């Protein structure tokens, strides 16, 4: 009840453009953002098919219009292996559209990524790496701001959790990417200049390790030693 008015209980709702659901996961939000981005991609089909527009310009349009829609509010996402695969699949679909590669040609994702690298002259920054950077930058800003948001991030809920595997939390992404504990990254974030350098280093190392397929997402082991060398 708010001012004598009974509020309707719903399983999900929109707040500032983001979808909030009752299970407090990012599954529905990621699905909505990628769906909206695919719609934006389809509306620019004439541009993607154009032979007079060079690929680097098409990629700039993709990042400015389509990727911006897909990554709106990504700082608040909590990602797991399945969601990362969905984001990667969406990115490859965009590249295929820009390159004019039809699914009937049966070209692998590796072929598409290599083609993009050849057209651009360098390897483009992946969407998932952009998400990691945004999450880390938001975390650093929150820690330095010293406001209520910082209390929420660092706070602990009293009581006992139910049996079973713990639900993945937003801070789990931060700790895994950096390879450090919450206390360690919180201290590091207080220095803005060093934090910016750390963010780029961590994301680069994470992407490098991912390419070599030497880790299993969701589990922390030797990678923590690799990523914590700069601390």
N, C-alpha and C positions, 0 to 999 in steps of 0.2 A: 504494500500500500504506500503510495506517495501522494500526500495532500488529499487523502481520502479516495484516491483513484486506484483501483486494482490494476496492476500491470500484468499483461499477458505473458505467460511463460512459453518461450520458444526454444527450439533446439539449435538455432543459429540466427544471426542477424548481422547487418552491415554497420560498421563503425569507421568513419573517416575513410571509406573506400575499401576497407579490409573486412573479410568475413571472419566472424567470431563464432565458433561452435561449442557445444557443450562438452565435448571430449578434450578440449584445449589442445588440439593438435593443429599442424599446419597443412594437413592433407587437403582439406576443402579449399583453403585459401590459395595454395599452389595451383590446384586444378582450375580455379576461377581466373587467376592471373594468366596462366598459360593459354587458357581458352580465349581470353580477351586479346592477348597478344597475337594469337593465330588469326583472329578476326581482323586485326590491324594489318597483318601480313597479307591477307587475301585481298584487302582493299587496294593495295599497292601493286597488284599483279602486273599491271601494264608497265610499271617502272622496272620490275624484276625481269620482264621479258625483253625490255628494250636493248637493242644492239648498239645504240649510240652512247649509252651511259657506262662508263668504266666500272669495273668491279669494286675498286676502293671507294668510289662514290656511293655505290649501292650499299656497301658495308657500313658506311657512315650513316646513311639513311636508316638502315636496319638498327643500328645502335641507338640512334636518336629517337626513333619513333616506336619501333617494335619492342626492342629490349627494355626501353624505359617503362613500357606498359607491363611487361612481364616481371620486372624487378621492383615494382612499386611496393613499398612496405616490406621488402625482403629482410630488413634488419631485424624484424620480429619473428622470422621463421625459425622453427626448430626442425632440422633436416635429418632424415635417415637415409639409408642406402636406396630405398625404393624411390623416394622423392628426388634424390640426386640423379638417378637414372632417367626419370621423367624430364627433368630439366635438360639433361644432356641430349635426350631424344628430340626435344623441342628445338634445341640449338642446331642439331644436324638437319632437321626438316627445313629450318630457315636457310641454311647453307645450300641445300639441294635446290630450293626455290630460286635462290640468287644465281646459281650456276646452271640452272635449267636441266638438272639431272632428274629424270623420271624414275619412279620406283621400278618400272618395268625393265630398266637397264641393269638392275641387280648389282649396283655398285655398293661396295661396303662403306661403312662410316670412315674407315681409315683412308680409303681412296678419296672420299669427299674432303676430309680434313687436309690431306696432302695437296689436293687441288686448290683449296682456299689459301694454303700457305704459299703455293707457287704464284697465284694471282696477286696476292697481297705483298709478296716479297719477304714476309716474316710470319711468324705464328701469331694469330690473333688471341687476345685474352679471352678465356672461356667464361661463360656466364657464371659457372659455379665459383670461379676464382673472384669474380666481381662481388658475388654474394658474400664470400668469406671476408673480403676487404671491408665491405659495408658493415657487416656485423662487428668486426673488430674495431672499426673506427667509431661506431656507435657506442660500443662498450667503453672505449677510452674516453669519449666525450662525457658519458654518464658518470664515470668514476671521477673525473676532474670537476664536473659540475657540483658534486656533493649535494644532491637534492634527494627528494623522496624516492626517485627512481633508483638511486644507488642503494638505498636501504632495501628496496624490494629485490634487487638483483642479489645482494649479498646476504639477505636475511634467511633465516631458517625457521621452518614451521615445527612447533613442538608436537610431540606425540609419536606414535608408531605408525608406519606405513603397512599396508596389507601384504600378505605373503606373495611371492612371485617376483619376476624381474622388474626392477624399477623402471618407471616411465622415463623416456629420454627427456631431458630438460634443456632449456635454451643455453645455459652455461656449459653444458657438456660439449657443445660445438666450439665454444671459445677455448675451453681447456684442451680439447683434442687438436685443434688447429695450431695452437701455440705450443702444445706439448708440455704445459706447466699447470700447476695448481691454481685455484682461484686467487689465493693470497699472493702468489708470485706475479701473475699477470696484472693484478690490481695495483701492486707497487710499481710495476713497470709502466703502467698507463699514466701515472702521475706526471711523467716527463713527456710533453707533447712531441717534441722533436725526435726523441729516441723511439717513442711509440710508433710514429709514422714509418721509421726505418724498420722496426721490428715487424710491422704488419706486412710490408712488402717482402721481407725475408721469409717469414713464416709461410705466407701463401705460395711463394715461389718454391720453397722446399717441399711443401705439401703436394703441389702439383707434380714436382719431379718424382717424388716417392710414389705417387699414384700412377704415373706413367710406367714405372718399373714393376707395378703390381706387387709390391713387397709388404702390403698391409691389408688387413681385413677391417673395413670400416665398422666402427662400433666397438673395437677392441683396442686397448692401449698396451703397447709393449715396447719394442726397441725404438720405434719412431720417436718416442718421447725423449730419448737420449739425443737423437739427431736434431730435433727441433729446439731443444733447450740449450744448445751450445752457445747461443748469443746472450744468454741471461747471466 
